[in-house]
Amino acid sequence: MTALLDSRLQRLLDYWLARRGTRPAPRRADVDPLEIPDLLPILNLLDVLRDPLRFRHRLVGTEVVEGMGRDVTGRFVAEGLYGPATQEIFDSLARLTAEIRPFRRHSRLSWNGQQWLILEALELPLVGDDGAVEMILRGSSFSYTAEEPASRLSYEPVALPAD
């Protein structure tokens, strides 16, 4: 994995790793966003609902709302929110849910009409007592570019210390 560009994302990963211990992911009950208050503006919590698999934005930090230009709290990952990128975003979240491992997302937000806006996100699974992913903790950072990136999206697993 390429180094995280925003040091806040590295701090979020360090927090998640400390709560994880030797398990694939920490339990949702092990994570308290109020323990990392300075990161709250960049956080997004997504509920993972099953039968059928769906993802709902539970909490969206103020910096994320500002960067995206909208508040999606309480809304599902669906075409009305993400347009032509919906399936790609859904599939990546489904992959995280199945693999129970963190991922780094790096994306140009052309689907949101903001071709000049780059999203760097760290997406971290949180599991229930049964070991299945029940929430995704995402930290997001935004930057601007005038250059055309080589690709619109990269989504890659985060190398963990035991990997």
C-alpha positions as CSV (number, residue, x, y, z in Angstrom):
1,M,0.0,0.0,0.0
2,T,1.2,3.5,-0.8
3,A,1.7,5.7,2.3
4,L,-1.4,7.5,3.6
5,L,-1.2,11.1,2.5
6,D,-3.2,12.5,5.5
7,S,-1.6,11.7,8.9
8,R,-5.0,11.7,10.5
9,L,-5.8,8.5,8.5
10,Q,-2.6,6.9,9.9
11,R,-3.7,7.8,13.4
12,L,-7.1,6.2,12.7
13,L,-5.4,3.0,11.5
14,D,-3.2,3.0,14.6
15,Y,-6.3,3.3,16.8
16,W,-8.1,0.5,14.9
17,L,-5.0,-1.7,15.2
18,A,-4.8,-1.1,18.9
19,R,-8.4,-2.1,19.4
20,R,-8.1,-5.1,17.1
21,G,-5.5,-7.0,19.1
22,T,-4.9,-10.4,17.5
23,R,-8.4,-10.6,15.9
24,P,-9.1,-9.9,12.2
25,A,-11.0,-6.7,13.3
26,P,-12.1,-5.1,16.6
27,R,-15.7,-5.6,17.8
28,R,-17.9,-2.5,17.3
29,A,-18.1,-2.4,21.1
30,D,-14.3,-2.0,21.3
31,V,-14.4,1.3,19.3
32,D,-15.6,4.6,20.7
33,P,-15.2,7.5,18.3
34,L,-15.3,9.8,21.3
35,E,-11.9,8.5,22.2
36,I,-10.6,10.2,19.1
37,P,-12.5,13.5,19.1
38,D,-10.1,15.3,16.8
39,L,-10.8,12.7,14.1
40,L,-14.6,13.0,14.4
41,P,-14.9,15.5,11.5
42,I,-13.4,13.0,9.0
43,L,-15.3,9.9,10.2
44,N,-18.1,8.1,8.6
45,L,-19.8,5.0,10.2
46,L,-21.7,2.7,7.9
47,D,-24.1,0.0,9.1
48,V,-23.8,-3.3,7.3
49,L,-27.3,-4.8,6.9
50,R,-27.9,-8.3,5.6
51,D,-30.5,-10.3,3.7
52,P,-30.1,-8.5,1.3
53,L,-26.6,-7.0,1.9
54,R,-26.9,-3.2,2.1
55,F,-24.9,-0.3,3.6
56,R,-26.4,2.7,5.4
57,H,-24.6,5.8,6.5
58,R,-25.1,6.1,10.3
59,L,-22.7,9.0,11.1
60,V,-21.1,11.4,8.7
61,G,-18.5,13.9,10.0
62,T,-18.6,17.6,9.2
63,E,-15.5,17.6,7.0
64,V,-16.9,14.7,5.0
65,V,-20.2,16.5,4.5
66,E,-18.4,19.7,3.5
67,G,-16.1,17.8,1.1
68,M,-18.9,15.8,-0.6
69,G,-21.2,18.8,-0.6
70,R,-24.1,16.9,1.1
71,D,-25.1,15.1,4.2
72,V,-26.0,11.4,3.6
73,T,-26.7,10.5,7.2
74,G,-29.3,7.8,7.3
75,R,-29.2,7.1,3.6
76,F,-28.2,3.8,1.9
77,V,-25.4,3.3,-0.6
78,A,-27.6,3.5,-3.7
79,E,-27.7,5.0,-7.2
80,G,-29.5,8.2,-6.0
81,L,-26.3,9.0,-4.0
82,Y,-23.5,7.7,-6.2
83,G,-24.9,7.6,-9.7
84,P,-22.7,5.6,-12.1
85,A,-20.2,4.7,-9.3
86,T,-22.9,3.0,-7.2
87,Q,-22.0,-0.6,-8.2
88,E,-18.3,0.0,-7.9
89,I,-18.7,1.5,-4.4
90,F,-21.1,-1.2,-3.3
91,D,-18.8,-4.0,-4.5
92,S,-15.8,-2.6,-2.7
93,L,-17.8,-2.4,0.6
94,A,-19.0,-5.9,0.0
95,R,-15.4,-7.1,-0.5
96,L,-14.3,-5.5,2.8
97,T,-17.3,-7.2,4.5
98,A,-16.4,-10.6,3.1
99,E,-12.6,-10.3,3.6
100,I,-12.8,-8.6,7.1
101,R,-9.8,-6.5,6.4
102,P,-9.1,-2.8,6.0
103,F,-8.9,-1.1,2.6
104,R,-7.6,2.2,1.3
105,R,-9.7,4.0,-1.3
106,H,-8.2,6.7,-3.5
107,S,-10.7,8.2,-5.9
108,R,-11.3,11.2,-8.2
109,L,-14.9,12.2,-7.5
110,S,-16.0,12.7,-11.1
111,W,-19.2,10.8,-10.3
112,N,-20.1,13.7,-8.0
113,G,-19.4,16.3,-10.6
114,Q,-16.1,17.3,-8.8
115,Q,-13.4,16.0,-11.2
116,W,-10.9,18.2,-9.3
117,L,-11.6,16.6,-5.9
118,I,-9.6,13.6,-4.7
119,L,-10.8,11.4,-1.9
120,E,-8.4,9.3,0.2
121,A,-10.2,7.1,2.6
122,L,-9.3,4.3,5.0
123,E,-12.2,1.8,5.5
124,L,-12.0,-0.4,8.5
125,P,-14.3,-3.3,9.5
126,L,-15.9,-3.6,12.9
127,V,-17.4,-7.0,13.8
128,G,-20.2,-8.2,16.0
129,D,-19.9,-10.9,18.6
130,D,-20.4,-13.5,15.8
131,G,-17.3,-12.3,14.0
132,A,-19.2,-10.9,11.0
133,V,-18.7,-7.3,9.9
134,E,-21.6,-5.2,11.3
135,M,-20.1,-1.7,10.7
136,I,-17.5,0.0,8.6
137,L,-15.5,2.8,10.1
138,R,-14.2,5.2,7.4
139,G,-11.9,8.1,7.7
140,S,-11.9,10.5,4.7
141,S,-9.6,13.2,3.5
142,F,-10.0,15.5,0.5
143,S,-7.5,17.2,-1.7
144,Y,-7.6,19.0,-5.0
145,T,-5.9,18.4,-8.3
146,A,-5.7,20.0,-11.7
147,E,-4.1,16.8,-13.2
148,E,-5.9,13.9,-14.7
149,P,-5.1,10.9,-12.5
150,A,-4.0,7.7,-14.2
151,S,-7.1,6.0,-12.9
152,R,-10.4,7.1,-11.4
153,L,-10.3,4.7,-8.5
154,S,-7.9,2.5,-6.6
155,Y,-9.1,0.2,-3.8
156,E,-6.5,-1.9,-2.2
157,P,-6.1,-3.9,1.0
158,V,-4.0,-2.3,3.8
159,A,-0.9,-4.3,4.6
160,L,-1.1,-5.1,8.3
161,P,1.8,-5.8,10.6
162,A,1.1,-9.6,10.6
163,D,0.7,-9.7,6.7
